Amino acid sequence: MRYTELQRSIEGMSQRMLTHTLRQLQRDGVVVRDAYAEVPPRVEYALTDLGTSLLDAVTVLIDWAGSHHDEICANRAGYDELREE
């Protein structure tokens, strides 16, 4: 994906944080960055094999969180009520 596509698809993340996160993921070998000498400059990011294997694990976590969302929200509300007392 191009940088601007990533930025548009992730709401609430600043440009600085996205750049920092992408650099860390690149450093870890999770993504690869391809820069093209064009006008205007074009940069694309792609998952490596390591990144693809991480995607499988994260997908399972997302599915789990979705299945337990109501329970988690209820637990948070109960916890917050106790903290207010």
Summary of the structure (lengths in Angstrom):
residues: 85
radius of gyration: 18.2
end to end distance: 48.2
largest distance: 60.6
contacts: 177
relative contact order: 0.10
helix: 66%
strand: 15%
